[in-house]
Amino acid sequence: PLVFPQHSLFSVFSTFGLLYSLRAHRNAAVAGPGFYAVVKFYSAGDASRAQRACNGQRLFQKSPMKVCVCTKQQGFQQQVLALSSSKCQELANHYLGFNGWSSRIITLQNVSGMDGEEVGKTSQRASVKFLCAMEVRVPSHGVCSRGVALGEADLQDTEGPLEFLTATRRAQKLAVGKALSSSFQKILLVILESGKVAVEYNSCQEEPTDLLTEEELKGLIEVKAIQL
């Protein structure tokens, strides 16, 4: 019987660099027994090295493995997808170390109803909204970046206090995660062939709120939360 190779594939390809994802699947019945896998690296350089080293090799199986670099990116040509907060942290921990960067919540405020909607209003969909301003620092490189994001969670039961508490936590968690991701979008990690890492601030992604002081930012959120 064939053994599903997900763990074996991860062990092989993770030696070439940090993996974004790895999915192994059984071949379709018309293709015969066996597997195929889609391996995604954060770095295109790591992917190229893995392809050159593994193509045609017997990595953990008897027959040679065919490894090629995927060049088709259907559906992604017109948009740049931001990494989730968990993926941003994974990437930062790998290249900067757990102590190489830090994050701090500047403010996390409940802005429910600030756009004219009342929490608990039954005629429309009720929700809880939180706005978060986050700061990410990379001290060794002198880089500081900010992100502002809105998190919203629907209320299924507008009369239940437990439902309101649960929705509040969901909205807070979503706002913090999105603000952290927004902060990381302005940070560029440049990985040199020597393995050294350079960190730069991407001013092309700069927003008007990045130029405000903390006091001004908190005040702006309080007054114009939904317009940000």
Solvent accessible surface area in square Angstrom, and as a share of the most:
residue,aa,sasa,rsa
1,P,178,1.12
2,L,96,0.48
3,V,128,0.73
4,F,90,0.38
5,P,14,0.09
6,Q,63,0.28
7,H,146,0.65
8,S,40,0.26
9,L,7,0.04
10,F,104,0.43
11,S,55,0.35
12,V,32,0.19
13,F,8,0.03
14,S,39,0.25
15,T,107,0.62
16,F,39,0.16
17,G,15,0.14
18,L,32,0.16
19,L,13,0.07
20,Y,75,0.28
21,S,29,0.19
22,L,10,0.05
23,R,137,0.50
24,A,8,0.06
25,H,77,0.35
26,R,144,0.53
27,N,45,0.23
28,A,63,0.48
29,A,104,0.81
30,V,147,0.84
31,A,70,0.55
32,G,28,0.27
33,P,127,0.80
34,G,19,0.19
35,F,50,0.21
36,Y,116,0.44
37,A,39,0.30
38,V,74,0.43
39,V,41,0.24
40,K,105,0.44
41,F,31,0.13
42,Y,46,0.17
43,S,29,0.18
44,A,84,0.65
45,G,43,0.41
46,D,19,0.10
47,A,27,0.21
48,S,40,0.26
49,R,107,0.39
50,A,2,0.02
51,Q,41,0.18
52,R,164,0.60
53,A,53,0.41
54,C,3,0.02
55,N,65,0.33
56,G,42,0.40
57,Q,91,0.40
58,R,160,0.58
59,L,51,0.25
60,F,81,0.34
61,Q,53,0.23
62,K,187,0.79
63,S,69,0.44
64,P,71,0.45
65,M,40,0.18
66,K,175,0.74
67,V,22,0.13
68,C,96,0.57
69,V,75,0.43
70,C,92,0.55
71,T,119,0.69
72,K,147,0.62
73,Q,104,0.46
74,Q,141,0.63
75,G,56,0.54
76,F,99,0.41
77,Q,123,0.55
78,Q,174,0.77
79,Q,97,0.43
80,V,149,0.86
81,L,105,0.52
82,A,68,0.53
83,L,52,0.26
84,S,61,0.39
85,S,26,0.17
86,S,72,0.46
87,K,51,0.22
88,C,5,0.03
89,Q,66,0.29
90,E,66,0.30
91,L,32,0.16
92,A,2,0.01
93,N,37,0.19
94,H,95,0.43
95,Y,43,0.16
96,L,30,0.15
97,G,29,0.28
98,F,162,0.67
99,N,154,0.79
100,G,17,0.16
101,W,31,0.11
102,S,56,0.36
103,S,56,0.36
104,R,107,0.39
105,I,78,0.39
106,I,13,0.07
107,T,14,0.08
108,L,59,0.29
109,Q,37,0.17
110,N,75,0.38
111,V,1,0.00
112,S,26,0.17
113,G,30,0.28
114,M,82,0.37
115,D,67,0.35
116,G,64,0.62
117,E,35,0.16
118,E,117,0.52
119,V,61,0.35
120,G,26,0.25
121,K,79,0.34
122,T,114,0.66
123,S,90,0.58
124,Q,112,0.50
125,R,155,0.57
126,A,5,0.04
127,S,3,0.02
128,V,0,0.00
129,K,18,0.08
130,F,14,0.06
131,L,4,0.02
132,C,0,0.00
133,A,1,0.01
134,M,7,0.03
135,E,7,0.03
136,V,0,0.00
137,R,117,0.43
138,V,0,0.00
139,P,93,0.58
140,S,98,0.63
141,H,75,0.33
142,G,71,0.68
143,V,13,0.08
144,C,47,0.28
145,S,2,0.01
146,R,36,0.13
147,G,0,0.00
148,V,28,0.16
149,A,12,0.10
150,L,54,0.27
151,G,0,0.00
152,E,59,0.26
153,A,8,0.06
154,D,46,0.24
155,L,14,0.07
156,Q,151,0.67
157,D,71,0.37
158,T,46,0.27
159,E,145,0.65
160,G,15,0.15
161,P,112,0.71
162,L,134,0.67
163,E,36,0.16
164,F,85,0.35
165,L,79,0.39
166,T,55,0.32
167,A,0,0.00
168,T,19,0.11
169,R,156,0.57
170,R,103,0.37
171,A,0,0.00
172,Q,56,0.25
173,K,162,0.69
174,L,82,0.41
175,A,0,0.00
176,V,37,0.21
177,G,18,0.17
178,K,92,0.39
179,A,0,0.00
180,L,11,0.06
181,S,13,0.08
182,S,27,0.17
183,S,0,0.00
184,F,23,0.09
185,Q,61,0.27
186,K,4,0.02
187,I,16,0.08
188,L,76,0.38
189,L,48,0.24
190,V,60,0.35
191,I,73,0.37
192,L,85,0.43
193,E,188,0.84
194,S,88,0.57
195,G,52,0.50
196,K,144,0.61
197,V,33,0.19
198,A,35,0.27
199,V,12,0.07
200,E,94,0.42
201,Y,67,0.26
202,N,25,0.13
203,S,73,0.47
204,C,120,0.72
205,Q,92,0.41
206,E,76,0.34
207,E,69,0.31
208,P,113,0.71
209,T,13,0.07
210,D,26,0.13
211,L,137,0.68
212,L,49,0.24
213,T,72,0.42
214,E,50,0.22
215,E,134,0.60
216,E,90,0.41
217,L,1,0.00
218,K,78,0.33
219,G,29,0.28
220,L,50,0.25
221,I,0,0.00
222,E,96,0.43
223,V,111,0.64
224,K,106,0.45
225,A,2,0.02
226,I,49,0.25
227,Q,137,0.61
228,L,86,0.43
